[in-house]
């Protein structure tokens, strides 16, 4: 299965947080699954870090690429097809980063690992936390 990690899930995965369910832990540790991290999530992390809303041991420019590589997580760039698709989504979710993840998951046929219940309002495959 190809899995797109929601921003909070990727951060929890790095922390080995108890917020990840046993099923979510099994999913991210299973080498049969291909994990992806969106450029939208990296952008979200960079913005929250700059605003002082997110603490990291290193600046995002070092932290994100290092832990993507260390965790074997693939990069998912933002394409024009993703942005145009996001503009056509129903307005269930107001967060632009999450709307982009939903659009990317739909266009690329990815399952999203998330704890965000609003994702369930969209036609997208979800693995719940």
Secondary structure, DSSP 8 states (H G I E B T S, - for coil): -EEEE-HHHHHHHHHT-TTS-HHHHHHHH-TTSEEEEEHHHHHHHHHHHHTTSS--SS-HHHHHHHHHHHTT-EEE---HHHHHHHHTS-TT---HHHHHHHHHHHHHT-EEEE--GGGGGSS--EEE-
